[in-house]
Amino acid sequence: MKASLTFTLPEEAEEHRTALDGHRWRTVVEELDRALRSTVKHSEEPYASHATWARELLYQVLKENEVSL
C-alpha cells in the first residue's frame, strides 16, 4: 500500500512543513510524557501533583485531537 500527499507550493508551504515534521512532533510529545511520568514517580509534592495534572492535560488534548502515543 502506498499513500501520497500533494501540496501546492508555496501557498501550502506551512501545511507541507507540518506534514514533514510530524514525526519530530511525536518525539517531542513522547519525551515530554516520559519526563512528566518520571517526575510523578520520583518527586515530592507539589512537583508530583503538578506533573500529574500536566500529564492528564496532555492526554486530554491528545484524545480531543484523536491521536495517541
Secondary structure as GFF3:
##gff-version 3
##sequence-region A 1 69
A	DSSP	alpha_helix	13	20	.	.	.	ID=ss1
A	DSSP	alpha_helix	22	42	.	.	.	ID=ss2
A	DSSP	alpha_helix	47	64	.	.	.	ID=ss3
###
